[in-house]
Amino acid sequence: MKQETKEKLKALMDRAVENKELAGGCLLVRQHSEEICYLETGMADVEAGKPIQRDQIYRLYSMSKPVAGAAAMKLMEDGLLDLAQPVSEYLPSFENPMVEQDGRLVCADRQVQVRDLLNMTSGLVYNGDPGLAGKHADAVFAEQERRLDTDHPMTTMELASRLGEGPLAFQPGSSWKYGTGADVIGAVVEAASGMRFGEYLEKTFFGPLGMKDTGFYVPEEKRDRLVTVYQADGRGGLVPYRGDHLGILNGMNRSPVFESGGAGLVSTADDYARFAQMLLNGGELDGVRVLQPRTVQFMTSGRLTETQREAFERNFSNMPGFEYGNLVRVMRTPERSATLNNEGEYGWDGWLGCYFANDPAADRTVLFMMQKTDAGLTPLVRKLRNVIMSE
């Protein structure tokens, strides 16, 4: 990468910190299996005067989803998971689903299948969403958070089973809605593998790939590397955020019994880059193969029906040109995109602003890490992408 390009990127990052768009963060770009850019800006903890450093640990939130997707792919290629199977084969509470239609409940046309969870076409929604399905999710997550600090917290399997007891927002497969499918996938992985979700991820991905700082909590000896979360104060500034959003412990100070496939992981830029490089390499890293090339191709080429794609774009109007499948977005029509893209790019981002994209056409990974509530796909990331892609 040209020095001029790096200077443009650094200036954008520094300006965003000055404008209180974030407290601090880092950018990592790799191409042809080599690092071509690493930049950091701002503070990991403003109050403590602690600057961002390379080994900082970040809460991934929804950037956990591609990892959960990869876990399902591994079980599929090992013959332990059939994506066309009803979820009720693993979680009996999903056996007789009801669907909300015009404010009343009707029987579902078919059961929710595993692939519906991976493609967000199940009708499951998040808490805070409208309708009867949203109210049920509200109740499940409210109970989960009430029990978080008790001696009987809700497990991965219990939360997924409870979600299966409620109504769906639409007939399975008929539309698209961002929801709790990845959390249910975590429980399906447990049922199919016979292991706790975190144990399966450690054995299958984190250990073999050398992702030593990735997991569902931060051990005490690493906790000083955990970046503080910030939120807007309503006056143009930032203040620390201490909440436990979606039942995820903000302090990450103990191993949770609810291991959230949709939001629960922590990682570093370098650790996640190893996961991303593995995918870019077709399932292999440093001589260790964790997925087969055909499986990675399947994972990263999801196509939605026209109706599902239209619903995706209604949900995410800032992502035109993308489709979705297997818990990643996939660029299908670059000419419709709001940013510079190559066809086939895939990735996802998180609630606190962590972002990753693999671009097979350019053989490139872009990672941006930050910690600010309600960030998602930020204007800053779109600007950084355009500078990188235009070189």
VMD Tcl script that draws the C-alpha trace (Angstrom):
set ca {
  {0.00 0.00 0.00}
  {1.28 3.44 -0.91}
  {2.39 5.73 1.90}
  {0.03 8.38 0.56}
  {-2.89 5.98 0.97}
  {-1.88 5.14 4.55}
  {-1.71 8.86 5.36}
  {-5.25 9.36 3.98}
  {-6.52 6.45 6.09}
  {-4.81 7.69 9.25}
  {-6.18 11.20 8.75}
  {-9.72 9.82 8.41}
  {-9.33 7.78 11.59}
  {-7.83 10.67 13.58}
  {-10.58 13.04 12.42}
  {-13.27 10.56 13.47}
  {-11.76 10.42 16.97}
  {-11.61 14.23 17.12}
  {-15.28 14.34 16.09}
  {-16.17 11.81 18.84}
  {-17.40 9.24 16.34}
  {-15.37 6.74 18.36}
  {-12.92 6.79 21.26}
  {-10.32 4.73 19.43}
  {-9.76 1.80 17.15}
  {-7.48 0.07 14.67}
  {-7.43 -0.81 10.97}
  {-5.73 -3.93 9.59}
  {-5.47 -4.66 5.85}
  {-3.94 -7.85 4.47}
  {-3.44 -8.77 0.81}
  {-1.90 -11.85 -0.78}
  {-1.43 -13.33 2.71}
  {0.69 -10.38 3.86}
  {-0.05 -7.36 6.02}
  {-0.03 -4.20 3.91}
  {-1.39 -1.74 6.47}
  {-1.90 -1.48 10.22}
  {-3.03 1.79 11.80}
  {-4.40 2.71 15.23}
  {-5.92 5.85 16.65}
  {-7.40 7.22 19.86}
  {-7.86 5.63 23.25}
  {-8.75 2.19 24.57}
  {-9.81 3.91 27.81}
  {-10.14 7.69 27.75}
  {-10.56 8.10 31.49}
  {-7.46 6.03 32.26}
  {-5.44 7.69 29.49}
  {-4.78 4.29 27.87}
  {-4.08 4.48 24.11}
  {-5.13 1.84 21.59}
  {-2.47 -0.84 21.14}
  {-2.27 -3.70 18.71}
  {-3.06 -6.51 21.17}
  {-6.26 -4.89 22.45}
  {-9.25 -7.20 22.94}
  {-12.62 -6.18 21.49}
  {-16.18 -7.43 21.98}
  {-17.24 -8.62 18.54}
  {-21.01 -8.67 19.01}
  {-22.48 -9.61 15.61}
  {-19.06 -10.19 14.07}
  {-19.39 -13.43 16.08}
  {-21.94 -14.60 13.50}
  {-19.51 -15.61 10.71}
  {-17.70 -17.81 13.26}
  {-21.01 -19.49 14.18}
  {-21.67 -19.92 10.46}
  {-18.30 -21.59 9.98}
  {-19.08 -23.97 12.85}
  {-22.27 -25.06 11.11}
  {-20.34 -25.50 7.86}
  {-17.80 -27.77 9.58}
  {-20.53 -29.95 11.04}
  {-22.16 -30.09 7.61}
  {-19.00 -31.28 5.85}
  {-18.41 -33.83 8.63}
  {-21.87 -35.29 8.03}
  {-23.16 -34.31 11.48}
  {-25.54 -31.54 10.38}
  {-28.11 -31.48 7.58}
  {-29.11 -27.92 6.70}
  {-32.47 -29.08 5.34}
  {-33.41 -30.77 8.61}
  {-36.04 -29.17 10.84}
  {-34.52 -27.39 13.82}
  {-36.91 -29.45 15.96}
  {-34.64 -32.47 15.36}
  {-32.20 -30.69 17.69}
  {-34.54 -28.44 19.70}
  {-38.01 -29.99 20.18}
  {-39.61 -26.63 21.09}
  {-39.45 -25.70 17.37}
  {-41.70 -28.61 16.37}
  {-45.06 -26.86 15.89}
  {-44.30 -23.23 14.99}
  {-46.95 -20.54 14.87}
  {-46.72 -17.47 12.66}
  {-48.09 -13.98 13.23}
  {-50.35 -12.83 10.40}
  {-52.38 -9.62 10.69}
  {-52.07 -9.66 14.47}
  {-53.24 -13.24 14.93}
  {-51.44 -16.57 15.06}
  {-51.70 -19.24 12.36}
  {-49.90 -22.55 11.91}
  {-46.67 -22.38 9.94}
  {-46.67 -23.82 6.42}
  {-43.56 -25.81 7.32}
  {-41.05 -26.16 10.13}
  {-38.02 -23.91 10.49}
  {-35.01 -25.61 8.91}
  {-31.36 -25.24 9.94}
  {-30.64 -23.30 6.73}
  {-33.33 -20.77 7.70}
  {-31.33 -19.96 10.84}
  {-28.15 -19.47 8.81}
  {-29.86 -17.31 6.18}
  {-32.03 -15.23 8.58}
  {-35.14 -16.50 6.78}
  {-36.66 -18.30 9.81}
  {-39.02 -15.59 11.07}
  {-37.12 -15.32 14.36}
  {-36.51 -11.73 15.42}
  {-34.53 -9.83 18.05}
  {-35.89 -8.28 21.23}
  {-37.02 -4.75 20.53}
  {-38.64 -5.73 17.24}
  {-42.37 -5.11 16.78}
  {-45.19 -7.61 16.81}
  {-45.86 -10.78 18.77}
  {-42.55 -12.34 17.75}
  {-40.70 -9.28 19.07}
  {-42.66 -9.37 22.35}
  {-41.70 -13.00 22.86}
  {-38.03 -12.21 22.21}
  {-38.35 -9.29 24.66}
  {-39.59 -11.66 27.36}
  {-36.90 -14.29 26.74}
  {-34.01 -11.81 26.79}
  {-35.46 -9.97 29.79}
  {-35.50 -13.22 31.76}
  {-32.03 -14.07 30.49}
  {-30.69 -10.73 31.76}
  {-32.53 -11.05 35.11}
  {-30.85 -14.40 35.69}
  {-27.42 -13.30 34.46}
  {-25.97 -12.71 37.93}
  {-27.85 -15.48 39.73}
  {-26.84 -19.07 40.49}
  {-29.11 -20.35 37.66}
  {-28.31 -18.30 34.54}
  {-29.89 -19.24 31.22}
  {-27.79 -21.57 29.08}
  {-27.22 -21.49 25.32}
  {-29.58 -24.42 24.90}
  {-32.28 -22.99 27.18}
  {-32.33 -19.60 25.48}
  {-32.62 -21.20 22.03}
  {-35.35 -23.55 23.23}
  {-37.29 -20.66 24.76}
  {-37.06 -18.71 21.50}
  {-38.55 -21.74 19.73}
  {-41.64 -21.59 21.95}
  {-42.71 -18.23 20.52}
  {-44.31 -17.13 17.27}
  {-42.45 -16.33 14.06}
  {-42.75 -12.98 12.31}
  {-43.39 -14.63 8.92}
  {-43.71 -18.03 7.28}
  {-40.33 -19.81 7.27}
  {-38.43 -19.05 4.08}
  {-40.92 -16.46 2.84}
  {-38.96 -13.33 3.79}
  {-35.80 -12.07 5.53}
  {-35.34 -10.51 8.97}
  {-32.22 -10.03 11.07}
  {-32.82 -12.02 14.22}
  {-31.67 -14.62 16.73}
  {-30.89 -17.37 14.23}
  {-27.17 -17.38 15.10}
  {-27.92 -17.88 18.81}
  {-30.13 -20.84 17.95}
  {-27.35 -22.16 15.69}
  {-25.09 -22.17 18.78}
  {-27.50 -24.59 20.44}
  {-27.81 -26.68 17.26}
  {-24.00 -26.96 17.19}
  {-24.12 -28.21 20.78}
  {-26.75 -30.81 19.96}
  {-25.02 -31.99 16.77}
  {-21.48 -32.06 18.20}
  {-22.16 -33.22 21.75}
  {-20.00 -30.37 23.08}
  {-20.62 -26.94 24.54}
  {-20.59 -24.35 21.77}
  {-17.44 -22.66 23.05}
  {-15.67 -25.99 23.43}
  {-16.50 -26.88 19.82}
  {-15.20 -23.53 18.55}
  {-11.97 -23.88 20.54}
  {-11.35 -27.43 19.35}
  {-12.29 -26.82 15.72}
  {-11.14 -23.26 15.00}
  {-9.49 -21.22 17.75}
  {-6.92 -23.83 18.80}
  {-5.94 -25.07 15.33}
  {-5.79 -21.53 13.92}
  {-3.76 -20.11 16.80}
  {-6.50 -17.66 17.83}
  {-5.20 -17.43 21.39}
  {-7.19 -14.34 22.43}
  {-10.61 -15.35 21.08}
  {-13.42 -16.76 23.22}
  {-16.54 -15.98 25.23}
  {-14.75 -14.20 28.06}
  {-11.41 -12.58 28.94}
  {-9.20 -14.34 31.53}
  {-8.03 -12.14 34.40}
  {-4.43 -11.97 33.16}
  {-5.62 -10.43 29.86}
  {-8.33 -8.13 31.19}
  {-6.22 -4.97 31.09}
  {-6.23 -5.37 27.28}
  {-10.05 -5.25 27.02}
  {-11.16 -2.01 25.36}
  {-13.74 0.13 27.19}
  {-17.13 0.52 25.48}
  {-18.40 4.05 24.86}
  {-21.75 5.57 23.98}
  {-22.86 8.99 22.75}
  {-23.76 11.33 25.62}
  {-26.30 13.30 23.59}
  {-24.15 16.42 23.66}
  {-21.62 15.51 21.00}
  {-19.34 13.58 23.38}
  {-18.72 10.03 24.56}
  {-19.18 8.39 27.97}
  {-18.40 4.82 29.11}
  {-21.15 2.23 28.61}
  {-21.46 -0.42 31.32}
  {-24.59 -2.29 30.26}
  {-24.93 -6.01 29.52}
  {-26.51 -5.81 26.05}
  {-28.23 -8.98 24.72}
  {-27.22 -10.80 27.88}
  {-23.50 -10.41 27.11}
  {-21.42 -9.48 30.16}
  {-19.82 -6.12 29.44}
  {-16.93 -6.89 31.80}
  {-16.28 -10.24 30.07}
  {-14.88 -11.31 33.46}
  {-16.24 -14.86 33.73}
  {-17.04 -17.78 31.49}
  {-20.76 -17.47 30.59}
  {-23.16 -20.39 30.46}
  {-24.96 -18.59 27.60}
  {-22.41 -18.64 24.76}
  {-24.01 -16.38 22.19}
  {-23.39 -17.37 18.57}
  {-24.90 -14.08 17.52}
  {-22.96 -11.71 19.76}
  {-20.81 -13.28 22.46}
  {-17.21 -13.52 21.26}
  {-14.20 -11.33 22.02}
  {-11.10 -11.20 19.83}
  {-8.16 -9.11 18.66}
  {-7.55 -7.72 15.18}
  {-4.75 -10.24 14.63}
  {-6.80 -13.21 15.86}
  {-9.78 -12.39 13.67}
  {-7.41 -11.80 10.75}
  {-6.33 -15.44 11.12}
  {-9.96 -16.60 10.86}
  {-10.50 -14.33 7.85}
  {-7.30 -15.51 6.15}
  {-8.34 -19.12 6.66}
  {-11.56 -18.42 4.77}
  {-9.73 -16.50 2.05}
  {-7.36 -19.47 1.66}
  {-10.29 -21.83 1.15}
  {-10.29 -23.27 4.68}
  {-6.56 -23.61 5.45}
  {-3.98 -21.55 7.35}
  {-0.28 -22.24 7.95}
  {-0.65 -25.83 6.80}
  {-3.68 -26.53 9.02}
  {-6.96 -27.24 7.24}
  {-10.16 -26.65 9.21}
  {-12.66 -26.47 6.31}
  {-12.68 -27.87 2.79}
  {-12.54 -25.41 -0.15}
  {-15.97 -26.51 -1.43}
  {-17.45 -25.80 2.01}
  {-15.97 -22.29 2.15}
  {-17.28 -21.61 -1.34}
  {-20.74 -22.73 -0.24}
  {-20.57 -20.63 2.94}
  {-19.63 -17.44 1.09}
  {-21.90 -17.60 -1.96}
  {-25.36 -17.49 -0.41}
  {-28.20 -16.31 -2.61}
  {-31.58 -15.04 -1.45}
  {-34.81 -15.21 -3.39}
  {-35.97 -11.92 -4.87}
  {-38.50 -11.49 -2.06}
  {-35.91 -12.25 0.60}
  {-33.38 -9.88 -1.00}
  {-35.91 -7.05 -1.06}
  {-36.57 -7.65 2.64}
  {-32.82 -7.65 3.34}
  {-32.48 -4.24 1.69}
  {-35.46 -2.91 3.67}
  {-33.69 -4.04 6.85}
  {-30.28 -2.69 5.78}
  {-30.77 0.22 3.40}
  {-27.07 1.14 3.82}
  {-25.99 -2.14 2.14}
  {-27.40 -2.03 -1.42}
  {-26.01 -4.68 -3.72}
  {-25.48 -7.25 -0.96}
  {-27.25 -10.54 -0.35}
  {-26.99 -12.77 2.70}
  {-26.40 -16.41 3.54}
  {-24.71 -18.62 6.14}
  {-24.38 -15.65 8.53}
  {-22.39 -13.42 6.14}
  {-23.36 -10.74 3.63}
  {-22.20 -11.33 0.06}
  {-21.74 -8.63 -2.60}
  {-23.76 -9.65 -5.62}
  {-24.19 -6.46 -7.68}
  {-21.31 -3.98 -7.17}
  {-22.90 -1.50 -9.55}
  {-25.70 -0.99 -7.01}
  {-23.40 -0.65 -3.99}
  {-22.92 2.57 -2.00}
  {-19.18 1.77 -1.75}
  {-16.45 0.50 -4.05}
  {-16.77 -3.30 -4.12}
  {-15.83 -6.40 -6.08}
  {-18.41 -9.08 -6.69}
  {-18.10 -11.91 -4.19}
  {-16.86 -9.84 -1.24}
  {-18.27 -11.16 2.03}
  {-18.17 -10.38 5.76}
  {-20.17 -8.75 8.56}
  {-19.93 -6.17 11.35}
  {-21.04 -5.77 14.96}
  {-23.12 -3.57 17.26}
  {-19.98 -1.91 18.65}
  {-18.50 -1.18 15.22}
  {-16.13 -4.11 14.64}
  {-16.07 -4.84 10.88}
  {-14.57 -7.43 8.57}
  {-14.63 -8.01 4.82}
  {-12.90 -10.60 2.68}
  {-12.49 -9.71 -0.99}
  {-11.50 -12.86 -2.92}
  {-11.14 -10.96 -6.22}
  {-8.44 -8.76 -4.66}
  {-7.22 -11.51 -2.28}
  {-7.65 -8.99 0.53}
  {-9.00 -8.74 4.09}
  {-10.08 -5.45 5.70}
  {-10.61 -5.39 9.48}
  {-11.63 -2.41 11.61}
  {-12.03 -2.69 15.39}
  {-13.76 -0.20 17.72}
  {-16.17 -0.18 20.71}
  {-19.10 2.25 20.51}
  {-22.75 1.31 21.04}
  {-25.15 1.27 18.07}
  {-22.25 1.64 15.64}
  {-22.72 -1.23 13.17}
  {-21.51 -0.43 9.65}
  {-20.15 3.08 10.23}
  {-19.66 5.97 7.79}
  {-15.99 5.86 8.83}
  {-15.62 2.27 7.62}
  {-17.30 3.08 4.32}
  {-14.87 5.98 3.82}
  {-11.86 3.83 4.72}
  {-13.02 1.10 2.33}
  {-13.32 3.53 -0.55}
  {-9.78 4.81 -0.01}
  {-8.44 1.24 0.14}
  {-10.40 0.03 -2.89}
  {-9.53 3.05 -5.03}
  {-5.74 2.60 -4.75}
}
mol new
graphics top color blue
foreach p $ca { graphics top sphere $p radius 0.5 }
foreach p [lrange $ca 0 end-1] q [lrange $ca 1 end] { graphics top cylinder $p $q radius 0.2 }
display resetview
